[in-house]
Amino acid sequence: MTHVIITGGSSGIGLALARIYAERGARLSLLARSLPALEAARLELARRHGETSVHIESADASDEDQALAAIRKCEAAFGPCDILITSAGIVEPGRFETQTSAAFRQQIETNLFGSVNAVRAVYAAMKERRSGKIMLVSSGAGLIGIYGYAAYCASKFALHGFADALRSEAKPHGVTISVCFPPDTETPQFARELEHRPLEATVIMGRVAPWPSSAVALRIVRAIDKGQFEVFFGWTLWALGRFGATVKPALNWWFDRGIRRMIPRR
């Protein structure tokens, strides 16, 4: 039976992924910082799917020792990890000059190193078995810079680079590396993010409706099934991913134009 480990599995995209794999009958291990949220997720999955095999571990993915210890407990419960999805992440919008160094660093440590730590915990054993799949959850903000998201963009761009390099190392050993770039998604974190999103970011990004977390999760799972390396959502992110050097100058011109129009109003 497939053992799926999901960091950030207590809510949002992570929980939506857990629902899909629970429906498939997989053994699930969910990691997140909040134990009450994890308990709630486990109860929900049990109500939906009966005697679903769900193991939970409270851990901060950005802490290497915590992440390693938590994943070791998951594997002790359900066996080696077959699929790892690193969905744990945080976003704290704010202009670079007003955002604290601690807030900037926390986003880098959670979004980048939180994923790296989880991968490190399972990668060597996957190589030894010559099997395993790893999906890294980046963001549309990992494809183009966005006003007020310097730290978040830095972390998600870095995650793309990590995935790109690791894919090359892992492929000869039978381990599949994937990375996805979700758009704005209906999650509890997104609701909190909107409260702090700078007006300039709202103007240049428009009023595009966020994707349901269930739709994002379904596309991620299908990409894992196919062994797809890069996963995009919508034609804009696909174009950025495939033709970024061509598309970004036009988008940046449009963004800059919108921001300039706002300056006299201040």
Secondary structure, DSSP 8 states (H G I E B T S, - for coil): --EEEEETTTSHHHHHHHHHHHHTT-EEEEEES-HHHHHHHHHHHHHHHSS--EEEEE--TTSHHHHHHHHHHHHHHH-S-SEEEE---------TTTS-HHHHHHHHIIIIIHHHHHHHHHHHHHHHHT--EEEEE--GGGTS--TT-HHHHHHHHHHHHHHHHHHHHHGGGT-EEEEE---SEESHHHHHHHHH--HHHHHHHTT---EEHHHHHHHHHHHHHHT-SEE--HHHHHHHHHHHHHHHHHHHHHHHHHHHHHGGG-
